[in-house]
């Protein structure tokens, strides 16, 4: 999925050997925003995920301290 700007609209968990478009979506922005992004802060234990919603060229919303977990069974 892409935004109207052509950048990534979703952050996904991708596993090697699988199709990227089938990867699980863990963060998504609306189509008219510029892009979605994710960073990992490794300066703390445990590492933190930062999700970024780039609204336009000058504005963004940062979502931090989210908990992303992987269930033991689907």
SEKOL-238299 format. One record per residue: residue in one letter; x, y, z of N, C-alpha, C, O in turn. Coordinates in Angstrom, 2 decimals. Each point is the difference from the previous one (the first is absolute). Example, Ala and Ser with C-alpha at 12.3 -4.5 7.8 and 13.67 -1.06 7.14 Angstrom:
<sites>
+------+---------+---------+---------+---------+---------+---------+---------+---------+---------+---------+---------+---------+
| voza |    n_px |    n_py |    n_pz |   ca_px |   ca_py |   ca_pz |    c_px |    c_py |    c_pz |    o_px |    o_py |    o_pz |
+------+---------+---------+---------+---------+---------+---------+---------+---------+---------+---------+---------+---------+
|    A |   13.19 |   -5.69 |    7.80 |   -0.89 |    1.19 |    0.00 |    0.90 |    1.20 |    0.00 |    1.04 |   -0.02 |    0.66 |
|    S |   -1.39 |    1.07 |   -1.38 |    0.82 |    1.19 |    0.06 |   -0.77 |    1.09 |    0.73 |    0.51 |    1.11 |    0.17 |
+------+---------+---------+---------+---------+---------+---------+---------+---------+---------+---------+---------+---------+
</sites>
This chain:
<sites>
+------+---------+---------+---------+---------+---------+---------+---------+---------+---------+---------+---------+---------+
| voza |    n_px |    n_py |    n_pz |   ca_px |   ca_py |   ca_pz |    c_px |    c_py |    c_pz |    o_px |    o_py |    o_pz |
+------+---------+---------+---------+---------+---------+---------+---------+---------+---------+---------+---------+---------+
|    X |    0.83 |   -1.18 |    0.00 |   -0.83 |    1.18 |    0.00 |    0.87 |    1.25 |    0.00 |    1.02 |    0.05 |    0.69 |
|    X |   -1.41 |    0.93 |   -1.46 |    0.75 |    1.24 |   -0.08 |   -0.93 |    1.19 |    0.28 |   -1.21 |   -0.07 |   -0.20 |
|    X |    1.81 |    1.17 |    0.66 |   -0.74 |    1.24 |    0.17 |   -0.19 |    0.64 |   -1.37 |    0.55 |   -0.48 |   -0.99 |
|    X |   -1.32 |    1.56 |    0.94 |   -0.17 |    0.69 |   -1.27 |    1.31 |    0.62 |   -0.47 |    0.15 |    0.32 |   -1.18 |
|    X |    0.81 |   -0.13 |    2.10 |    1.34 |    0.50 |   -0.35 |    0.89 |   -1.11 |   -0.57 |    1.06 |    0.29 |   -0.55 |
|    X |   -1.49 |   -1.54 |    0.69 |    0.77 |   -1.12 |   -0.51 |    0.93 |   -0.66 |    1.00 |    0.74 |   -0.92 |   -0.34 |
|    X |   -0.79 |    1.38 |    1.60 |    0.84 |   -0.59 |    1.04 |   -0.76 |   -1.08 |    0.77 |   -1.20 |   -0.19 |   -0.20 |
|    X |    1.92 |   -0.52 |    1.07 |   -0.62 |   -1.08 |    0.78 |   -1.13 |    0.52 |    0.88 |    0.14 |    1.04 |    0.66 |
|    X |   -1.23 |   -1.76 |   -0.65 |   -1.15 |    0.36 |    0.83 |   -0.09 |   -0.90 |    1.23 |   -0.71 |    0.31 |    0.96 |
|    X |    1.42 |   -1.43 |   -0.97 |   -0.08 |   -0.96 |    1.09 |    1.39 |   -0.39 |    0.49 |    0.99 |    0.08 |   -0.73 |
|    X |   -0.94 |   -0.49 |    1.99 |    1.18 |   -0.65 |    0.57 |   -0.41 |   -1.44 |    0.22 |   -1.04 |   -0.26 |    0.61 |
|    X |    1.84 |   -0.67 |   -1.09 |   -0.35 |   -1.42 |    0.03 |    1.11 |   -0.83 |    0.63 |    1.16 |    0.40 |    0.01 |
|    X |   -1.53 |   -1.55 |    0.50 |    0.98 |   -0.99 |    0.46 |    0.17 |   -0.99 |   -1.13 |   -0.91 |   -0.78 |   -0.31 |
|    X |    2.07 |    0.80 |   -0.30 |    0.28 |   -0.85 |   -1.16 |    0.99 |   -1.07 |    0.39 |    0.96 |    0.26 |    0.73 |
|    X |   -1.18 |   -1.45 |   -1.20 |    0.89 |   -1.14 |    0.23 |    0.61 |   -0.42 |   -1.33 |   -0.69 |   -0.04 |   -1.02 |
|    X |    1.97 |   -0.26 |    1.03 |    0.65 |   -0.47 |   -1.23 |   -0.70 |   -1.23 |   -0.54 |   -0.47 |   -0.85 |    0.75 |
|    X |    0.40 |    0.78 |   -2.06 |   -0.63 |   -1.14 |   -0.64 |   -1.49 |    0.15 |   -0.18 |   -0.65 |   -0.90 |   -0.53 |
|    X |    0.08 |    2.02 |    0.97 |   -1.44 |    0.24 |   -0.16 |   -0.21 |    1.23 |   -0.88 |    0.91 |    0.80 |   -0.17 |
|    X |   -2.10 |   -0.66 |   -0.37 |   -0.34 |    1.14 |   -0.83 |   -0.17 |    1.24 |    0.88 |   -0.68 |   -0.05 |    1.02 |
|    X |    1.30 |    1.16 |   -1.40 |   -0.07 |    1.24 |    0.79 |   -1.43 |    0.50 |    0.14 |   -0.37 |    0.53 |    1.06 |
|    X |   -0.44 |   -0.67 |   -2.11 |   -1.38 |    0.50 |    0.09 |   -0.88 |   -0.85 |    0.90 |   -1.12 |    0.41 |    0.31 |
|    X |    1.59 |   -1.56 |    0.12 |   -0.75 |   -0.85 |    0.92 |    0.44 |    0.18 |    1.46 |   -0.57 |   -0.61 |    0.90 |
|    X |    1.58 |    1.46 |   -0.66 |    0.51 |    0.21 |    1.35 |   -1.03 |    0.72 |    0.86 |   -0.79 |    0.80 |   -0.51 |
|    X |    0.81 |   -1.09 |    1.79 |   -0.96 |    0.57 |    0.95 |    0.23 |    1.50 |    0.18 |    1.13 |    0.44 |    0.24 |
|    X |   -2.20 |    0.36 |   -0.36 |    0.07 |    1.45 |    0.19 |   -0.04 |    0.29 |    1.50 |   -0.90 |   -0.48 |    0.70 |
|    X |    1.88 |    1.27 |   -0.21 |    0.00 |    0.36 |    1.43 |   -0.22 |    1.49 |    0.21 |   -0.23 |    0.43 |    1.13 |
|    X |    0.30 |    0.38 |   -2.20 |   -0.27 |    1.44 |    0.08 |   -0.39 |    0.49 |   -1.38 |    0.57 |   -0.45 |   -1.00 |
|    X |   -1.54 |    1.36 |    0.95 |   -0.48 |    0.49 |   -1.29 |   -0.41 |    1.46 |    0.12 |   -0.53 |    0.42 |    1.04 |
|    X |    0.76 |    0.35 |   -2.09 |   -0.44 |    1.39 |   -0.05 |   -1.04 |    0.15 |   -1.10 |   -0.12 |   -0.86 |   -0.87 |
|    X |   -0.62 |    1.96 |    0.92 |   -1.02 |    0.24 |   -1.03 |    0.68 |    0.32 |   -1.32 |    1.15 |    0.46 |   -0.01 |
|    X |   -1.83 |   -0.69 |   -1.08 |    0.60 |    0.09 |   -1.34 |    0.49 |    1.40 |   -0.36 |    0.94 |    0.12 |   -0.78 |
|    X |   -1.56 |    0.95 |    1.32 |    0.43 |    1.33 |   -0.40 |    1.16 |    0.55 |    0.83 |    0.41 |    1.14 |   -0.21 |
|    X |    0.12 |   -1.92 |    1.15 |    1.22 |    0.41 |    0.71 |    1.20 |   -0.39 |   -0.86 |   -0.15 |   -0.75 |   -0.97 |
|    X |    1.33 |    1.26 |    1.31 |    1.18 |   -0.24 |   -0.84 |    0.50 |   -1.43 |    0.13 |    0.19 |   -0.68 |   -1.01 |
|    X |    0.04 |    0.21 |    2.25 |    0.53 |   -1.36 |    0.16 |   -0.12 |   -0.49 |    1.44 |   -0.25 |    0.78 |    0.92 |
|    X |    0.43 |   -2.09 |   -0.76 |    0.09 |   -0.65 |    1.30 |    1.42 |   -0.49 |    0.17 |    0.65 |   -0.41 |   -0.97 |
|    X |   -0.15 |    0.44 |    2.21 |    1.35 |   -0.48 |    0.25 |    0.12 |   -0.58 |    1.39 |   -0.90 |    0.14 |    0.83 |
|    X |    2.03 |   -0.78 |   -0.58 |    0.25 |   -0.63 |    1.29 |    1.49 |    0.05 |    0.31 |    0.83 |   -0.20 |   -0.89 |
|    X |   -0.50 |    0.47 |    2.13 |    1.37 |   -0.03 |    0.47 |    0.07 |   -0.84 |    1.26 |   -0.98 |   -0.12 |    0.73 |
|    X |    2.13 |   -0.46 |   -0.49 |    0.22 |   -0.76 |    1.24 |    1.03 |    0.74 |    0.83 |    1.11 |    0.27 |   -0.47 |
|    X |   -1.48 |    0.07 |    1.70 |    0.93 |    0.65 |    0.92 |    0.68 |   -1.09 |    0.83 |   -0.62 |   -0.64 |    0.84 |
|    X |    1.90 |    0.46 |   -1.11 |    0.74 |   -1.06 |    0.68 |    0.83 |    0.52 |    1.17 |    0.81 |   -0.75 |    0.55 |
|    X |   -0.98 |    2.01 |   -0.17 |    0.76 |    0.56 |    1.11 |   -0.63 |   -0.33 |    1.35 |    0.57 |    0.33 |    1.04 |
|    X |   -1.72 |   -0.96 |   -1.05 |   -0.69 |   -0.40 |    1.23 |   -0.26 |   -1.50 |   -0.05 |    0.02 |   -0.62 |   -1.06 |
|    X |   -0.25 |    0.05 |    2.23 |   -0.31 |   -1.43 |    0.09 |   -1.37 |   -0.13 |    0.64 |   -0.21 |    0.53 |    1.09 |
|    X |   -0.73 |   -1.20 |   -1.73 |    0.05 |   -0.58 |   -1.34 |   -0.10 |    1.11 |   -1.07 |   -0.46 |    1.10 |    0.29 |
|    X |    0.89 |   -1.40 |   -1.51 |   -0.09 |    1.00 |   -1.08 |   -1.44 |    0.44 |   -0.22 |   -0.94 |   -0.77 |    0.21 |
|    X |    0.77 |    2.03 |   -0.63 |   -1.34 |    0.55 |   -0.23 |   -0.23 |    0.21 |   -1.49 |    0.93 |    0.30 |   -0.76 |
|    X |   -2.17 |   -0.45 |    0.35 |   -0.41 |    0.30 |   -1.37 |   -0.58 |    1.40 |   -0.05 |   -0.79 |    0.39 |    0.87 |
|    X |    1.18 |    0.37 |   -1.87 |   -0.56 |    1.33 |   -0.26 |   -0.66 |   -0.06 |   -1.38 |    0.67 |   -0.24 |   -1.00 |
|    X |   -1.96 |    0.47 |    0.96 |   -0.71 |    0.06 |   -1.28 |   -0.20 |    1.46 |   -0.37 |   -0.36 |    0.81 |    0.86 |
|    X |    0.60 |   -0.47 |   -2.12 |   -0.10 |    1.39 |   -0.45 |   -1.02 |    0.11 |   -1.11 |    0.05 |   -0.72 |   -0.99 |
|    X |   -0.98 |    1.65 |    1.18 |   -1.00 |    0.36 |   -1.02 |    0.42 |    1.36 |   -0.54 |   -0.23 |    1.02 |    0.63 |
|    X |    0.85 |   -1.01 |   -1.81 |    0.43 |    1.26 |   -0.62 |   -1.21 |    0.59 |   -0.70 |   -0.36 |   -0.44 |   -1.10 |
|    X |   -0.27 |    1.42 |    1.73 |   -1.25 |    0.57 |   -0.49 |    0.23 |    0.80 |   -1.29 |   -0.73 |   -0.17 |   -0.97 |
|    X |    1.73 |    1.03 |    0.98 |    0.39 |    0.77 |   -1.18 |    1.48 |    0.31 |    0.12 |    0.69 |   -0.58 |    0.83 |
|    X |   -0.18 |    1.49 |   -1.65 |    1.44 |    0.28 |    0.00 |    0.50 |    0.57 |    1.31 |    1.19 |   -0.12 |    0.32 |
|    X |   -2.07 |    0.75 |    0.46 |    0.43 |    0.69 |    1.21 |   -0.58 |   -0.56 |    1.29 |    0.43 |    0.39 |    1.09 |
|    X |   -1.39 |   -1.28 |   -1.17 |   -0.70 |   -0.50 |    1.18 |    0.03 |   -1.52 |    0.06 |   -0.21 |   -0.69 |   -1.00 |
|    X |    0.46 |    0.19 |    2.20 |   -0.03 |   -1.44 |    0.20 |   -0.56 |   -0.30 |    1.38 |    0.01 |    0.85 |    0.89 |
|    X |   -0.50 |   -2.05 |   -0.73 |   -0.49 |   -0.48 |    1.29 |    0.82 |   -1.23 |    0.36 |    0.11 |   -0.94 |   -0.78 |
|    X |    0.47 |    0.97 |    1.97 |    0.81 |   -1.13 |    0.45 |   -0.77 |   -0.79 |    1.04 |   -0.53 |    0.57 |    0.95 |
|    X |    0.46 |   -1.86 |   -1.15 |   -0.68 |   -0.89 |    0.93 |    1.07 |   -0.87 |    0.63 |    0.60 |   -0.83 |   -0.68 |
|    X |   -0.36 |    1.01 |    1.96 |    1.06 |   -0.75 |    0.67 |   -0.56 |   -0.77 |    1.17 |   -1.15 |    0.17 |    0.41 |
|    X |    2.00 |   -1.02 |    0.12 |   -0.36 |   -0.83 |    1.14 |   -1.17 |   -0.93 |   -0.28 |   -0.73 |   -0.39 |    0.91 |
|    X |    0.55 |    0.04 |   -2.17 |   -0.98 |   -1.01 |   -0.35 |    0.59 |   -1.35 |    0.29 |    1.22 |   -0.18 |   -0.02 |
|    X |   -2.05 |   -0.76 |    0.29 |    0.45 |   -1.36 |    0.23 |   -0.38 |   -0.85 |   -1.19 |   -1.19 |   -0.17 |   -0.31 |
|    X |    2.18 |   -0.37 |   -0.36 |   -0.24 |   -0.91 |   -1.12 |    0.38 |   -1.39 |    0.46 |    1.15 |   -0.24 |    0.38 |
|    X |   -2.09 |   -0.67 |   -0.40 |    0.27 |   -1.35 |    0.47 |   -0.31 |   -1.00 |   -1.10 |   -0.75 |    0.28 |   -0.93 |
|    X |    1.35 |   -1.45 |    1.06 |   -0.27 |   -1.09 |   -0.93 |   -0.65 |   -1.11 |    0.79 |    0.62 |   -0.56 |    0.90 |
|    X |   -1.88 |    0.22 |   -1.21 |   -0.65 |   -1.10 |    0.71 |    0.75 |   -1.31 |   -0.21 |    0.64 |   -0.20 |   -1.03 |
|    X |   -0.72 |   -0.68 |    2.00 |    0.63 |   -1.30 |   -0.13 |   -0.64 |   -0.84 |   -1.08 |    0.66 |   -0.79 |   -0.67 |
|    X |   -1.95 |    0.97 |    0.51 |   -0.75 |   -0.72 |   -1.03 |   -0.86 |    0.99 |   -0.77 |   -0.52 |    0.94 |    0.60 |
|    X |    0.35 |   -1.13 |   -1.91 |   -0.83 |    0.91 |   -0.78 |   -1.47 |   -0.08 |    0.37 |   -0.83 |    0.70 |   -0.57 |
+------+---------+---------+---------+---------+---------+---------+---------+---------+---------+---------+---------+---------+
</sites>
